[in-house]
Amino acid sequence: MLKPHVYHPHTTTKTLASPLHKPFSHGTALAFLPFNACSSLGKTAKPFKARVVPNKIKAAVDVNLTDDGILTDYTVKGVITVKQTVGGFLSNLGLSRGIDDIQDLLGKSILLELVSLELDPKTGQEKETIKAYAHRVKQKGDDVTYEAEFKVGQDFGEIGAVVVENEHHKEMFLVEIVLDGLTDPITISCNSWVNSKFDNPQKRVFFPPKSYLPSQTPSGLKRMRKEELQALRGNGVGERKSFERIYDYDVYNDLGDPDSDLKKKRPVLGGNKQFPYPRRCRTGRPRCESDPESETKSNMFYVPRDECFSEVKQLTFSAKTVYSVFHAVVPALQTAIVDKDLGFPYFTAIDQLFNEGVDLPPQEGNNMWREILPRLLKAISDSDNALRFEIPETMERDKFFWFRDEEFARQTLSGINPYALQLVTEWPLKSKLDPAIYGPPESVITKEMVEQQIRGFCSLEEALEQKKLFVLDYHDLLLPYVKKVRQLPGTTLYGSRTLFFLNPDETLRPLAIELTRPPMDGKPQWKEAYRPSWHSSGVWLWRLAKAHVLAHDSGYHQLISHWLRTHCCTEPYIIATNRQLSEMHPIYRLLHPHFRYTMEINALARAYLINADGIIETSFSPGKYSMEICSVAYDLLWRFDHEALPADLISRGMAVEDPDAPHGLRLTIKDYPFANDGLVLWDILKEWVSDYVNHYYPEASLVESDEELQAWWTEIRTVGHGDKKDEPWWPVLKTPQDLIQIVTTITWVTSGHHASVNFGQYTYAGYFPSRPTIARKNMPTEEATERDWEFFMNKPEVLLLLCFPSQIQATTVMAILDVLSNHSPDEEYLGEKSELAWAKDPVIQAAFEKFNGRLMELEGIIDERNANKDLRNRNGAGIVPYEFLKPFSEPGVTGKGVPYSISI
C-alpha cells in the first residue's frame, strides 16, 4: 500500500516515544529519520521539514512537528469522479435534482470512510474508520467532481479500503476515487453504480488496486472481505430489485409466458434429467398462475446493477441500439409486412432490400429511425423512412457467392460456424439413435456415390486412411424433433448429413447431402441422398437440399456454437466469480474484463431472442423446440475440457497432438483459417494467463490452499453447471498449471470463440439466401404429388424462394444480425488497455505489454496470411479475407476485432 505523505499540520499530536506504526514500517520517511534530529528540538524550536528519500520511495515526505517535537496528523484529500448519467432511455437514472441539489450545496452528497489496512496493535480490533463528507466542486462535461478532506492520525496506518455511502435519493455512477496527500496518490477504479442509502442502507466498499490471495489479506480487511462476498450472494429469497448487486443461480424457467397464452408454455431448462442446462442469474419473480414451474414475465429483467450497460452518454450505443431494434424496429416491420407468411416472389425482390428498402411507418420525431439504425436507414429525404439494408461485404465482392458449391464448403472452415465440421473416421456413416424408433441407422450415402465424385484422386478406403473425408452431421441431433417440428405451421425439418472431400489444394468439395425423415404418421422412414449434378433437375434438387442444410447449420450456429457455448455457459462463471472471489483476488481482477455486459445481453436474449415466440422461435426451423434442442446439445456435446480450442479441434478430428508442430498440434486441414489464427490467439492468451498466474501462485500449495479459488471452481462445477457435476472430465484444480488451463479456457470462450462466431454474422448471413435460417417446404422428392412435381419442374426457382424465409422472417433477422455484428464505440478489445490493478504491479504490467505486443504481431500475421495466394480458403477472386480473429477494430460492422467479453 502507499504510505502517507505528511503535508498539512493539525492540532492533534502523537509523541515520538510512541511505537512507529504501519505507515513507517517498510522503509518510509520516519523509519530513516535520524533520532538526534528529533531529540535536539527544544520546546522553543520551530517546526522543520525533513526531506528524506529512502530506497524505492520516489516522492518526498514532509514531516511536520510542533515546537515540542510532536508529530502532527496529516490531511488526505479525496477526489471523487461521478459520471453524469442519461435519464429516460432505458430507465430514469442519474443524479436527481431538487433535494439532491440541496445536499450538494450543504456538502453532504457522499459520505466516505477510510479503512485501515491493519488491526489496532493494542486492542487487536479494527481501527475506527475516518469519515468525511464529499462536496460537489465542479462539473466538466459529463464528469462531476466531489472532494473530501480526511484528518488522519499518524497511527492509522495504510489505507486498505474506502467505504462509500450515497446521500442522494438516486443512484450514481462512481468512476474513481483518488486519495492525495500520500507518498503516491491512491487511485481506486470504481466504475460502479452506488445505490442511494434510501434504497439500500448497506454501504459500498472499494479496494485499492493491490491484489491479495485470501491467506495474504491484511488483518484490517479480513472481515470486510468476507462480508462483501456474503452480501453479493444474497439470501436466495425474494424478488430482486433493479439497484441490487445480488448474484445467485436459477434454472431457465422464464422463457415461456403461459399466463398470456397457454401455447407459450415452455419446459424448464436445467435442474432436471430431461432438459439439463447451465444456470442463469436468479431474478426471483413470482410464479405463473397457469404454470407454477414458470416465472412470470416482467418489463424489467433483473441483472446485478454493475452488470448493466452503462447509461453514460458516450456509452449508450450497445444498449440503445439493441433495445431499440427489439422494441421499435421489429414491431414496425411487423406492421409494414402484414402477411407473415409472404415470401419473396423473385430474387430481384430480395435485392430491393438493399436498393429500395422496406417502408416503415412514420414515427414521432423525424430522426427517430436514423438515430436507432444509422447504418441501415439511409434516407433520401427527411421524410423518408425506408429501412434500406447495407450490402454485405460478401455480396459486394461477389454477387453470386452464395450460389457456389465451393463457397458453401469454404464457409465450414472460414465462415461464422467453423465449430461443426468433423473428420469421418468410420464407414458407413451410421446413426446412434434407436432403430426401433427412428428406423434403419445406416446412411444412404454409399461407397459408389463417393467414389464417383472422387474418381482420379483415391478410393474410399484411401480417403478414410488419408483423412480426406469430413462431415457436417446434424442427423442425430435433429431427427428426434422432425415429427414435432412438422406439426408447427410454416416450417419443416429433416435430420441431415453433408459429406465433403479434401482436395489436394486444401479446399473442400461437397460430395453428398443426406436428408432423413423418421417413421411417422404411419409412414416408414424416408431418406435420400443428393449430389452435385450436371442435369437441371439434379442441380435444383441439390440447391434445395443445400437450403435445408444451411438452415440446419444456421440453427446450430446460433443456438449451440454461439448462444450455448459462449453466452449461456459463461453466465455461471460470472456468477461464481462474483460470489466466491473477492474484488481484491488476483483471479477476479484477471477475469473481470472478460465478463463485461454479458449478463445484460443474456437478459435481453431471454426477453426477445430465445423466449416463446421470440426471434429464434419465429424465424428458425425448429420453432418452439429450438431451446429444447439446445438443451439436448448441452447434454450430448458440451464438455468444459473441450471448450479449450486445441481440445475442441482434437475432439472433432481436425487436429492431432504433435510436439514438433506449431502450437503442439498438426491440423488435419492445413488451410483452416479459423484454426490457424485461433491457435495463435490461444497461445497468446495462455502465455498472458501463465505469466499472471505464476506471479501470484509461485507454489502449487497456494492454489490448493486458496479457499476462495477452490470454492469458485467447486461452485462452477456443482451449481452453475450442476446438471453435469458428476461428469469425469471436469479438470481438477490443484496446481498453477491446472488454474492456467481453466482460466485460459474461460478467457478464450469469452474472447476468441465469441468473436469468431459473432462479428461476421451480417457479412455472411446479411444476404439471407447464403444462410437461410428456416426451410419452409419439404423436398419435392419426398412423397410429392404429381402436381407438386409438375410445379417443381416448371418453377424450380419459385419453389426455392418458397423454401426460404418469409419477408418478415428475413428482414427481422437481417436487422438483428446487423446490430449483433456491430462493435460499439466503447468496445474494450483484448489486450488494448491495461487494467489499473495490472498497471500498478510492474511484473504484471510487463507481462501485459508483452501480451499487447504479441496481439499486434497477430494483426500482421493475419494480414500476411490473407495475402498468401496459396491459402485458397482465405484468398481468391471475390473471397472476403478471414479477419474475425484480428484483435483490434474500429467501431461498426467490420468483420474483425476481438473484445475481451461477450458484450453484444
DATACOR-V307425 format. One line per field, one symbol per residue. psi: psi as a letter, one per 20 degrees, with the letter a starting at -180 (. if undefined). burial: + if it has 9 or more other ideal C-beta (glycine too) atoms within 8 Angstrom, else -. Layout:
BEGIN
psi=???
burial=???
END
This chain:
BEGIN
psi=qqqqoojoqrhqrqqihqqpaghjilkaghhjpphihghiorhiqqqropopnrpiohqqooppqrhjkpprrrppppoppppprpqifhrnraprbdghhghghiklgppqpppqhrrphgijrqqpqpqqqpqphrpocipppqqqppopqijhaqpirppppoiriqrqoogrppoqjrgqqppooglqpoqqihgoipqqppqripqpqgijpqhiigghgghgghhhhajjrrpqqhirlporqrrnkjhrmhhhphijpqqppqjqhgmqqrqrpphkqqqqhiniiqqqqqhoopqphiiqpqjqgjkiggggggghgghggghhghghngoiipaphrhhhghhhighapoqqqqpphjgghhgmhghnnqhrhiplpnoqqpqhghhhohkhihphhhgghiihjbjmjjhpqppiqprppqjqohhgiapiqqjorgggghhhjpigrrgghgghjljpqqonjghhhgijggghiiqqjrrqrqqpppqporhjjrqppgqppppprpqkjqrqpqqpqqqrjqgghghhghgghggghgghggggghfhfggifggihghggghghhhpqhjphhghhhghijpjghghhghghhhgjrpkagghiiqgicijghghgggggghhppghiipgghggghjjiqqpoiiqpjjqoqhohmngggghhhghghgghgghgggghghmiqhhhghiohgghhghghggifhlhikhjqiipqrnhrhhggggghhgghggheggghhigijghghihnhhhmqiqpiqrqiinkqrhgghhgghhmhghhghhhrqrghgghghggghgghippqhjqoqpjhppqghghiohghhghghgggghhhhhghggggghioiiniijprpjppqojhjphqqrqanijrpnqgrnj.
burial=++++++---+--++------++++---++++-+---++--+---+-+--+-+-+--+---+++++-+-++++++++++++++++++--+---++++---+--++--+-++++++++++++-----++-++++++++------++++++++++-+-+++++++++++++-++++++++++++++--+++++-++++++-----++++++++++++--++-+++-++--++-++++-----+--++-++++++++++++++----+++-+++----++++++++++--++--+--+++----+++++-++++++--++++++++++++-+++-++++++--+--++--+--+-+++--++-+--+----+++-++-+++-+-----+++++++++++-++--++----++++++++++++-+++++---++-+-+-+--++-+-+-+---+++-++--+--+-+++--++++++-++++++++++-++-+--+++++++++++++--+++++++++++++-+----+++++++++----+++++++++++++++++++++++++++++++++++++++++++++-++++++++++++++++++++++++-++++-++++++++++-+++++++++++--+++++++++++++-++++-------+-+-+++-+++++++++++++++++++++++++++--+-++--+-++++++-+++-+++++++----++-+--+-+++++++++++++++++++++++++++++++-+++++++--++-+-+---++-++---+-+++++++++++++++++++++++++++-++++++--++++++-+--++-++++++-+++-++-++--++-+--+++++---+--++++++++-+-++++++++++++
END
